[in-house]
């Protein structure tokens, strides 16, 4: 597959804002986020349907897909940032105009529920997308300084080598030693599991798998990993990186396996390097990761490096 890299973002460019999953609890967060982007010298275009609410979705499937397709069709829009995650992007996968995206590669940012959309886009177009901060979650107010610096660096720089480093005082852990390189794929574990076995699942052969999640009890993390194992995904990866599993605690600890036990059960026998505690996921101090880019992993040295430019 030919990998598509979006053009780098620069001051004065137009950033599109869409809400392909759920609505924010407070719509003023969108307005605050827009003011932040404009204060940095960017122009902003809002999706037509981002101020709607449709149950746990931001709008109907057709509305949300139309906003996504329209942003990719608009030649003036150079980047697209999602309002938030939540629920609903798997419902859009058959409504996305992938040929349009392939003809108009541009920066696309989101995480959590956006994972399904990002993996489907990579499968159908080869476009590198960015798993990182969203407008009404991270960006709109008190944008964490560590997350903010890395976010803008990765969206604006054509550096050919960038080390993915945790904030000071937060150590990476080596669960299994070794070195590997591969295409970075993954995101939110429950959303990865949701597209396994569908026509929107990318090939994980030789990939570096990164996973994170929030609010899932250990037995559910176990279930998702069993899906990856039984579908043949885990035996094909070249390395695994564990992000943050926020609030993934059992209601009855005495009747539960720990996350550490579960990860060891599924990853311990793989002959690939495994690193844990990456500052990635549902946390303020989050790294922005380029899904679809080539990265190198050295678990013994606790080092993760992007080994190519992720922007055109």
C-alpha positions in Angstrom: 0.0 0.0 0.0 1.2 3.5 -0.8 1.3 5.7 2.3 -0.2 9.1 1.9 1.2 11.9 4.0 -0.8 15.1 4.5 0.8 18.5 3.9 2.2 20.2 7.0 0.0 22.8 8.7 1.1 26.5 8.8 -0.1 29.7 10.3 -3.0 31.2 8.2 -4.3 27.8 7.1 -7.9 26.8 7.6 -8.8 24.1 10.2 -12.1 22.3 9.9 -14.0 21.3 12.9 -16.4 18.3 12.8 -18.2 16.1 15.4 -18.3 12.6 13.9 -19.1 10.9 17.2 -20.9 12.5 20.2 -21.7 16.1 21.2 -19.9 18.0 24.0 -21.9 18.4 27.2 -21.4 22.2 26.8 -21.4 23.7 23.2 -19.5 26.7 24.4 -16.4 24.5 24.5 -16.5 24.6 20.7 -16.5 28.4 20.7 -13.6 28.5 23.2 -11.6 26.0 21.1 -12.2 28.1 18.0 -10.9 31.3 19.8 -7.8 29.4 20.8 -7.1 28.3 17.3 -7.7 31.8 15.9 -5.4 33.3 18.5 -2.6 31.2 17.0 -3.2 32.6 13.6 -5.4 29.9 12.1 -8.7 30.3 10.3 -11.6 27.9 11.3 -14.4 26.4 9.4 -17.2 24.7 11.4 -19.1 21.6 10.2 -22.7 22.4 9.5 -24.0 19.9 12.1 -21.7 20.3 15.0 -24.2 22.1 17.2 -26.8 19.4 17.1 -27.5 16.5 19.5 -29.1 13.2 18.5 -29.3 11.0 21.6 -25.7 9.9 22.4 -24.7 11.0 18.9 -23.9 14.5 17.7 -26.3 14.2 14.8 -27.7 11.6 12.3 -25.3 9.3 10.5 -25.8 11.1 7.2 -25.2 14.5 8.8 -22.0 13.5 10.5 -20.7 11.7 7.4 -21.6 14.7 5.2 -19.5 17.1 7.5 -16.5 14.7 7.2 -16.8 14.4 3.5 -17.3 18.1 3.0 -14.2 19.0 4.9 -12.1 16.7 2.9 -13.6 18.1 -0.3 -12.9 21.7 0.6 -9.5 22.5 -0.9 -9.1 25.5 1.5 -9.3 23.2 4.6 -5.8 21.9 5.4 -6.5 20.1 8.7 -9.6 18.6 10.4 -9.9 18.3 14.2 -12.7 16.4 15.8 -14.8 18.0 18.6 -14.8 14.9 20.8 -15.1 11.1 20.8 -17.9 9.3 22.6 -19.9 7.0 20.4 -20.9 6.5 16.8 -18.0 6.5 14.3 -18.4 2.8 13.4 -21.8 3.7 12.1 -20.2 6.1 9.5 -17.7 3.8 7.9 -19.9 2.8 4.9 -20.8 6.5 4.3 -17.3 7.9 4.1 -16.1 8.9 0.6 -12.7 7.2 0.7 -11.8 8.0 -2.9 -12.4 11.7 -2.1 -10.0 11.5 0.9 -7.4 9.7 -1.2 -7.5 12.6 -3.7 -7.3 15.2 -0.9 -5.0 14.1 1.8 -5.0 16.4 4.8 -4.3 16.3 8.6 -7.1 14.5 10.5 -7.0 14.5 14.3 -8.9 12.7 17.0 -8.8 9.7 19.4 -11.0 7.4 21.4 -14.1 6.7 19.3 -12.4 8.3 16.4 -10.1 5.3 16.2 -12.5 3.3 14.0 -12.7 6.1 11.5 -8.9 6.5 11.5 -8.2 2.8 10.9 -10.8 2.6 8.2 -9.3 5.6 6.4 -5.9 4.0 6.6 -7.2 0.7 5.3 -8.9 2.4 2.3 -6.6 5.2 1.5 -3.2 4.8 3.2 -3.5 8.2 4.8 -1.5 8.9 8.0 -3.8 10.4 10.6 -3.1 11.7 14.1 -4.4 10.2 17.3 -4.4 13.1 19.6 -6.1 16.1 21.3 -9.6 17.1 20.4 -11.3 20.5 20.4 -13.9 20.2 23.2 -11.9 17.8 25.4 -8.3 19.0 25.5 -7.8 22.1 23.4 -10.6 24.4 24.4 -9.3 25.3 27.9 -6.2 24.7 29.9 -4.5 22.8 27.1 -1.8 20.9 28.9 1.6 22.4 28.0 3.3 19.1 27.3 0.4 17.9 25.1 0.2 21.2 23.3 3.9 21.5 22.5 4.1 18.0 21.0 0.7 18.4 19.2 1.8 21.5 17.2 5.3 20.1 16.6 4.0 16.9 14.9 1.4 18.8 12.8 3.7 21.5 11.6 7.2 19.9 11.4 8.7 17.8 8.6 11.3 16.4 10.8 12.5 13.0 9.7 13.1 11.7 13.2 11.1 12.5 16.3 11.4 10.7 19.6 8.1 10.0 21.3 9.0 10.8 24.9 6.9 10.9 28.0 6.8 14.0 30.2 9.6 14.4 32.7 9.1 12.1 35.7 6.8 9.6 33.8 8.9 6.6 32.9 8.3 4.1 30.2 8.4 0.5 31.3 9.9 -2.4 29.3 7.7 -5.5 29.7 9.5 -7.5 27.1 12.9 -6.5 25.7 13.8 -6.3 22.0 13.9 -4.0 19.0 11.5 -3.6 16.1 10.3 -1.3 13.4 6.9 -1.2 11.8 3.8 0.9 10.9 2.1 2.4 13.9 -1.5 1.2 14.1 -4.1 1.1 16.9 -5.7 3.6 19.3 -8.7 2.8 21.5 -8.8 -0.9 22.2 -12.6 -1.3 22.2 -12.8 0.5 18.9 -10.1 -1.6 17.4 -12.0 -4.7 18.4 -15.1 -3.3 16.9 -13.7 -3.4 13.3 -11.7 -6.6 13.5 -13.0 -9.0 10.8 -14.7 -6.2 8.9 -13.7 -4.8 5.5 -12.5 -1.7 7.3 -9.8 -3.6 9.3 -6.3 -2.7 8.1 -3.5 -5.3 7.9 -1.6 -5.5 11.2 1.2 -7.6 9.6 4.5 -6.3 11.0 2.8 -3.3 12.6 3.6 -1.7 16.0 0.3 -2.0 17.9 -0.6 0.8 20.3 -3.6 0.5 22.6 -5.4 2.5 25.3 -8.8 2.6 26.9 -11.0 4.2 29.5 -13.8 3.0 31.9 -13.5 -0.6 30.9 -13.4 -3.2 33.6 -10.5 -5.7 33.3 -12.8 -8.5 32.1 -13.7 -6.3 29.1 -10.1 -5.5 28.3 -9.6 -9.3 28.4 -12.4 -9.8 26.0 -11.1 -7.2 23.5 -7.6 -8.7 23.6 -9.0 -12.2 23.1 -10.7 -10.8 19.9 -7.3 -9.6 18.7 -5.7 -12.9 19.6 -8.3 -15.1 18.0 -8.5 -13.0 14.9 -4.7 -13.5 14.3 -3.8 -9.9 14.9 -1.5 -10.3 17.9 0.6 -13.0 16.3 1.4 -10.7 13.3 2.6 -7.5 15.1 6.2 -6.6 15.4 5.8 -4.7 18.8 3.2 -3.5 21.2 2.9 -0.3 23.1 0.5 0.1 26.0 -0.8 3.6 26.7 -3.0 4.6 29.6 -6.0 2.5 30.8 -7.8 5.2 32.6 -10.4 4.1 35.2 -10.2 0.5 34.0 -10.8 -0.8 37.5 -12.9 -3.7 38.6 -16.0 -3.2 40.7 -15.1 -6.3 42.8 -11.3 -6.4 42.9 -11.2 -9.7 44.8 -13.0 -11.4 41.9 -10.9 -9.9 39.1 -7.6 -10.4 37.4 -5.4 -7.3 37.3 -4.6 -5.5 34.1 -1.0 -6.6 34.5 -2.1 -10.3 34.6 -4.2 -9.8 31.5 -1.5 -8.1 29.5 1.0 -10.8 30.5 -1.5 -13.5 29.5 -1.9 -12.1 26.0 1.5 -10.5 25.3 3.9 -12.4 27.5 4.4 -15.3 25.1 4.7 -13.1 22.0 8.3 -12.9 20.7 8.1 -9.1 20.2 9.1 -6.1 22.3 6.4 -4.6 24.6 6.5 -1.2 26.2 4.0 0.1 28.7 3.0 3.4 30.4 3.2 5.6 27.3 1.5 9.0 28.0 -1.2 8.4 25.5 -4.9 8.0 25.9 -7.6 9.6 28.0 -5.2 11.8 30.0 -4.3 15.6 29.9 -0.6 15.0 29.2 -1.2 13.1 26.0 1.2 12.5 23.1 -0.1 12.8 19.6 0.7 9.7 17.6 0.9 9.4 13.8 -1.2 6.3 12.9 0.2 4.8 9.7 3.7 6.2 10.1 6.9 4.1 10.5 8.3 4.0 14.0 11.1 2.2 15.8 10.8 0.6 19.3 13.7 -0.3 21.5 12.2 -1.8 24.7 15.4 -2.4 26.5 16.3 1.3 26.3 12.6 2.4 26.7 12.8 4.3 23.5 10.1 5.0 20.8 11.0 7.0 17.7 9.2 8.1 14.6 11.7 7.3 11.8 10.3 9.2 8.9 8.6 12.5 8.2 4.9 12.1 8.8 4.0 15.2 6.7 4.5 16.0 3.0 
